[in-house]
Amino acid sequence: MVDLNNPEALSAMDSTGYFAALAELGTQCRNAYMLGRETRVPAVADLSTVVVTGLGGSAIGGDLLRVYCQERLRVPVTVNRDYTLPAFVGKKTLVFAVSYSGNTEETLSAYQQAREKGATIVALTSGGKLAALAAADGVPVIRVPAGLAPRAATGYLFIPMLAVLEGLGMLDGIEAEVEELARELAHYATTYGLGSPVAQNPAKQLALNFKGRLPIIWGASGTTEVVAQRWKGQINENAKAPAYWNAFPELNHNEIVGFEEPAELIRQLWVVILRDKGDHVRVGYRMEITRRVIEGKVAGVTEVTSTGEGMLARLYSLIYLGDWASVYLAMLYGIDPGPVKVIDYLKGELAKR
Ligand code: PA5
């Protein structure tokens, strides 16, 4: 098993430069904000909804936008992970078509539908067919740098949408929040980074706890639910391992009952509870009580509380820990975190039909 205290050995297993991309996420967020502000998007008359259409690493930014905007935007944000768009999409909808590669078939199909429905569209991509189509259609394109794994480009695939909404006068204070976020990430890059030894590195410690076990990640509706979802996806795609997520208070009404049998399997679960100062006060009580219910049955429980002031910094303080932990878990399994051969295989097979 690789030694997590040996940075050279870890780097040797990372063929795509995932560690470097993680370490630079703060800078990526700053650059992403500028890209969004530079893009001219026409105001939508009588705007009724914002829809983000994308898949996988290109969709999670939509969930971040939805959660961030829940208490800040006067219109709802919906995330669409499909070939088709909901019936409500029309001339009063702003659609962000997001695909890092620009070649994801579901997103290209939804983009065409958005055109047919007369929605105002912004394409967010590093190139591919989406960039070409949007350019030909006169649709604004936010072009982000290529060469990263989509899920390592989360700053590029989220922050520009905030900047566009700010440019349209629908949000404010984003620049200051991004600045705080970039500072926090720079700080945590040292704490979680390759050079920080296991004894002082919560991301490496988490990876060791996850190894050989099934991670269960719990967040709270309206705040850390999106972080829980992100952790799950990152463990799946980076460590190539299963993980599951859910959110309070809903999980108190079903999932929590399922901790009786099979006892041997339950003993292999490692539960993470994600907390944030924006959680409903009664959700905080639920977390404490729920922890007592499962302790002794599962392998272990880790509670993590977000840090920072603004919501962006707080959400990313948790996302970042999960990102690093998932890459260290990959290392513990002897896996290269960047390539996702199964996704490539599926896309390749579908392209033949
Ligand atoms: O992280 C990944 O590689 C995937 O989840 C992709 O983001 C997903 O397959 C969609 O591809 P794209 O982001 O290029 O649209």
Boltz pocket constraint, residues with backbone or C-beta under 6 A from the ligand:
constraints:
  - pocket:
      binder: B
      contacts: [[A, 54], [A, 55], [A, 56], [A, 57], [A, 58], [A, 59], [A, 98], [A, 99], [A, 100], [A, 101], [A, 102], [A, 103], [A, 104], [A, 107], [A, 149], [A, 150], [A, 151], [A, 237], [A, 340], [A, 343]]
      max_distance: 6.0
